Amino acid sequence: MKYTKPRGTEDWLPETSEKYRSMINMLFFITSLSGYHEIQTPIFERSELFIRSVGETSDIVKKEFYAFKDKGDRDMVLRPEGTAGVIRAIVEAKMLNKLPSPIKLSYTGPMFRYERPQSGRLRQFHQFGVECINTKSIADDVDLLLMVESILTNFGLKNYEILINNIGNFEARGKWIAELRQYFQPYKGQLSELSQTRIDTNPLRILDDKEDGPKEFVKNAPKIDKFLTEKEKDNFNTICKILKLLNIKFTVDPTLVRGLDYYTNFIFEVNATDERLKGQPTIVGGGRYAHLVAELGGEDCSCIGFALGIERLALALEYENQELQLPLPKTIDVVVANLDAEIDMPAVFILQYLRASGIAAVCKFSTHKLVKCFEYAEALQAKFVVIVSERDIAENKLTIKDQRTLRQEVVEIDKISAYIKERI
C-alpha cells in the first residue's frame, strides 16, 4: 500500500522546515522588542472552549471543527485558532494577579480547520499570534498595528494593504445585526445558498463573503456607525489620526468583519495585493476583544491581539523574492514613562524610534504616575526608563534613568538611541 499525507496537510521537509523556523524566530524577535513573551498551549482542548469563545454561529464551529471524543467520552477539538487557548491558560494560571498589566504573550503552532484545501489554505496550518491582555488605552491598538507594520517591513514585504474598521461593542453589534437581517430579506434570492443561511445565523459574514461581498446591494447594506457611541467614534478617529501622523497607510473598510464572535470595536486585516494570493489574501488579522477573559472565568478586561499565517507569509515572501535574516532574541531594554495623560502620541513615536534602532521598548499607557512606571520597569527588569514629559518634549529632550546605576541624565531626543546602545 502506498501511504500519502492527508489532504490539506504539508510535510515540512528540511528546506521548508529551516525556512519556517527562521520566519518564526524572526517573529519572536520582533515581538520581543515590544515586550512579548512566549506561551504555548495544547493542540487540543475541550470543544466547549471554542464554542463559547469563537461563537456557535461561526463557520469554524458549524463546519470546520476537527472534533473527536477521547477515551473518557469527553468532546475534544483540535484547536482552530490560538486566542481561546491562551486566555484559558492565563485564567487557569491566575496570571492576571501575578504579572504586571498589560500582559503581553506570543505563541506559534499548528491550527486545524476542515476547509477545502487550496493555495494558502490548508487543513493543518500554522499561525504566529500575540495577545495583549488587560489593556486600558487605545494607544495599545496603535502600538500593536505598529508592530504588525514592523513585521511586514522587516520581512521586506511591499505588496500589501492594511484595512481597519470599528464593529462596535456587543450591544451596538446586536442592533446592527438585527437591521442587517431585515435589510437582506428582500435580496435573499440574490444571495448564495451559504449567505441565505447566514441571514438568520450570522449576517455579518455576508459583508465579506467572497462571492456576495462585491455585489452592490451588499456594499450598500446598513453600516454600524449609527449604533456607535460618541466615545467609540472618537476613539476610532483618534487611532486613524495617529496612524496618519506615523505615516502608516491604511484604508477604513466599513464591510470588514472578523469570523470570530469575540471581537469588539477596532479590528484590522493585512491583505496581500499580489494576484497570486487573490483567493486567500489575508496574511494578518486581529483586533480588540472584550469580555472573553470574563467568559472563560477570569476578571472582565479588554484585550487586543492578532494572528499571522505562516504559510501565507511564506507565499508572500516567495512571490516578492525576499530573503530571510535570522536575528538574536531580546530582553526588555527600556520602559517609556509617559507622565502626561494628553501626550500618548509622543510616547508612541518614542517607542517606534527606539524599536527601529533594535532597542526593546514598552510603555504602560494606562498610567501617568512616575512611581508606577518605575515599578513596571522593575517588574520587567528593564535597563532604562525614558521619562516623557510635556516640558521636555517642548525642549526636544528626554530624561533617561539607568536602572542599574540609578544615574539620571537629560539627553536630546535624536541622541537617545545612541546613548542607550552605548550603555546596554
N, C-alpha and C positions, 0 to 999 in steps of 0.2 A: 504494500500500500504506500502511495506517495503522500507524505504529510506536507501541508502548506499552512502558512499563518492564517488566522481567522480574518474574514473580510473586515475591512475598516481598521486594520492594525498595521503597524510598521515595525520592522526589525531595525534596531539601532546597530548597524554594523560598525566596525572600528572607526571608519572615516566620519560617519554620521554621528556616532557617539561622542567623538572628540569635538566635533563642531558644536553640537548641542551643549556639551559640558562647558565649553568656552563661553557660549552665549549666556548660560545660567550663571557662571561665575561673574561675568561682566554685570549682569543684572543685580546680583547680590552686592557687588562692589558699589554700583551707582546708588542703590537704595541705602546702603550703609552710610553714604555721605549725608543722607537726610535722617540718620538716626534709627534705621530699621534693623531689627534683629530676627534671625531665622526661627521659624517654628515649623514643625512637621506634625501632621495629624494622620489617623488611619485612612487607608484607601477605602474601607467600607465602614458604614455607620448604620444605625437603626433608620429604617425608612421614614419614621415619624419626624426625624430631624429635618429632612429636606422637604417633606410635605408641609410642615409648619413654617419653615423659613422661606422656601422658594415659592410656595403657593400652589394650592390644589388645582387651580385652573391653568397653570403654566404648561407650556408644551413639554418641558422637562419631566414634570410629574405625570402628565397624561399619556405621553407617548415614548419618552426616551429613557426611562429608568432601566438599568440593569439590576433587576430585583431577584432575590432568592430567599429561601428560608434556610436558616442554619440548623444544626442538629438539635438545638433547643427549641425549635419551632418558632424562632423569632424572625420577624420580617426585616431583612437587611437589604442595603443598596450599595453598589459600587458608586463612590461619590461622583456626582455630575458636575460639581463646582466646589470651590475651596472655602468660601466665606463662612458657610454654616458650620463646618467642622472647626474652623479657627475660633469662632465665637463660642461654640460649645466647649472648646478646650479652655478658653480664658475664664469662662464662668465656672467650670468644674474645678479649675485650679485656684479660683478666687484671686486671680491676678489683679483685678481692679483695686483690691485692698492692699496689694503688696508692691506695686510698681508705680512710679510717677506717671501722671497722665499729661498728654495723651500717650497711650501705649502704642508703639509702632512695631508691627510684625510683618515679616515677609516669608513667603513659602513657595515651594515648587513641587511638582509631581504629576502623575497621570490622573486624568479625569475620564469618565466613561458616559457616553450618551449613544443610544441606539438611533442613529440617523442614517440617511442614505449617503454612503461614502462618496466623496468627490475630492478634487484637488483642494487642499487647505482645510478639509473637514474629515476627520477620522472618528471612528467609534471609541478608540482609545487614543486620546490626545493629551498633550502636556501643557500645563499652564505655569506661569510665574505670576504671583499676586502679592499685594500688600493690603494691610488693614491698619488704619489709624483710628484707634478706639478711644472713646470719651474725649472728643474734640469739641470745643465750645466756640470756635471762631471760624468765620468764613475765610479767613486768611489761610487756614489749613487746606481749604478747597483749592485755592490758588497755588499753594505750596505743592500740593500733590500733582496738579497739572504741570507745574514747572518741572517736577521730577520726571513726568512722562516725556515732556519735551526734551529733557536732558538725555533720557534713554535713547530716544529716536536720533538725536544729534550725535551722541557718542557712537551709535552703530552706523552713522553715516547715511541714514535714510533721508531722502528728499521728496519722494513721490507719495505724499500722504496729505490728508486733511483732518483737522480737528473739528468735530461737531459737538455742540453743547445745547442743553435745554433745561428748563425748570418744569418739573412734573408735579410740583406742589406736595403738600402733606397728604396723609391718608384721607382726611375729611374732604379736602378740595378735590382729590382724585376720585373719590366716590361720587361726587356731584358731576364731575366731568364724564365719568364712565356712564352714568345714568343718561346724560344728554347724548352721548355718542350712540348708545343703544337705540334711542328714539330716532336719531338722525339717520342711522344706517338702514332702518326697516324698509323705507321706500326703495332703497337701492339693493335690496337683498339678492334679487335675481341677477344683478350685475357683478356679484362677488363670487369668488371661487368657493368650492364646497367647504374648504377649511375655514375661510373667513366667515362664511354663513354661520358655522357653529360658534365662532368667536363672538358674534354679536351678543349672545347670551352669557358666554363664559368669560371672555377677556377681549373686549373690543379695542383696547389699546394696541393689541398686536396687529390689527388690520392696518394701522397707520404706517407701520414699517414693513409690511408684508412685501416680499419681492415682486409678487405678481400684481397685487391690488394697490400697493402703496403709490405707484406712479399715476394711477387713474385720477382724473381731475376732481371728481366728486369726493374722493378720499382726501386729496390735498386741501379741499375746501371744508373739511369736517370741522366742527367746533374746536376751538383751542382752549387751553386751560386758563388763559390769562384772567378771565372774568371771575374765576373762583379763587384766585390767589389773594393773600392778604397784602397790604401795603408793605409790610416788613419783608415778606418773601420777595416781592418785586424789587424793593430797594437792595436787598442782599444780592440778588442775581445781577442787577445793574452795576453794583459795586464790583463784583467779580469780573464782569465784562470790561469795566473801565481799567482795572488793574492789569488785566491781560493785555489790553491795548497799550498801556504805558510800558509794559515789559516786552512789547513787540512780538507777542505770541499771536500768530494768525489763527483765527477760528471762525466758524460760522454758527450762528444761532439757528437751529433746526427745530421748529415747533412740532414736527412729526416724530422726532426722536424719542423713543421709549426704550426701556430695558425689559428683557424677558424674565426678570426675577422680581417677585412682588415686593420685596423688602425695600426697594429704593424709594427715596423721597427727595423732593426739591432738585438740587443740582446733579445732573448726570452728563456724561460725555462718552464719545467714542472717537477712536482714531482709525480712519479707513485708508487703506492703500488705494492710490489712484491709478496704479498700473492695470491696464486692461486684462492682463492675465490673471489677476485676482478679483476680477469684477464680480464673479459669483459669490465669493466669500471674502469681502474686502476688509472686514474688521480685524485689526491687529490688537487693539487695546479697548476695553470697555470698563466703565466704572461710574462711581458717583457716591453721593451721600445716602446714608440709610439711618433711620431712627427706629427705636423700639425693638429691634431684633435681639439685642442683649437681654432686654426685659422679657421678651417672648420665650427665650431659652433659659430663664431662671435667674438672671442677674439684675443689676440695677438699671433703670431706664437711662440710657445715654446715647448720644449721637455719634456716628462713626462715618468714615469715608474710606473708600478703597478702590482698587482696580484689579483686573486680571488681564494678562497678556498671553496670547497663544504662541507657544514656542515654534510649532510647525509653520504657522502663518508668518511669524517674523523671519524664520529661515527662508521661506519662499520669497518674501520681500527683499531680503538681503541678496539672495541668488539672482533675482531679476535686476537688481541695481549693481551687481558685481562688487559687493562690498566685502572687504577683508576683515577678519576678526582680530582684535588685540586683547590680550589677557592681562588685566590689572591685578594688583595685590589687594587683599582685604583691608578694611579700615576700622578704626575705632573713632569715637566722637572727639573732635579737636576743640570745637567752640560751641558755647551756648550764647546766643544773642539775647541780651536782656533789653526788652522793649519797655521803656519807662513811661511813655505817654500813650494813653488809650487811643488818641487820634492819629497816631503815626504808624499803624501796622504796615502801611505800604513801604516806607523806607526800610523797615526791618526785613521785608520780603526781598527788596533789592540787595541788601547786605548779604542775605543768605545765598541768593543767586550768584553774587560776585565771589563769595568765599568758595562755594561748591565748584564753580567754574575753574577755580585755581587748584582744585583737588583737595580742598580742606573740608572735612566733615563737620557740618554746622547744623544746629537745630535751634528753634525758638519756641518757647511756651507762650503762644499768643494769648492764652486766656488769662494771663496775669501781667500786671504792670508794676508789681512791687519788687524792688531790688532783692530783698531778702528771700522771696520765693524763687527768684531766678537763680540765686546762688545755691539754694537748697536743691533745685533741679540740676544744676551743674554738678554738684557734689554727688547726687544720686547716679548721674550718668558717667561720673569720673572724667568729666571734660577737663581739658588742659587750660583753656582760656575762657573768660567771659568778656564779650564785647558789649559795652553799655551804649545803647542808643537813646539819646535824649533830644528834645526839640532844640535846645540851645546849642548842643554840639553839632547837630546836623546843619544848623544855620551857619556855623563857623567852619563847615567842611572837615570835621574831625570827629574822632570817637575815642572813648576811654576803654583801654584794654587792661584787664587784670589777669596776671599769670597765677593760676590756682595752685601751682606747685611752689612758687617762691613768694606768693602774695604781693608781688610788686605790681604797681599800677602806673600806667603811662597813658598820655594823650598822644594819639597818632593821627596823621592826616588820612582821610578815608582811602585815597588811592594808594596808600602805602601799607595798609593793614595786612594785606595778603603776604607781602614780603616779610613784614615784621613777624607774623606768626610762623611762617615757614622756617625762618632762621632759628626759631626757638623751640620747634617741635622736636 
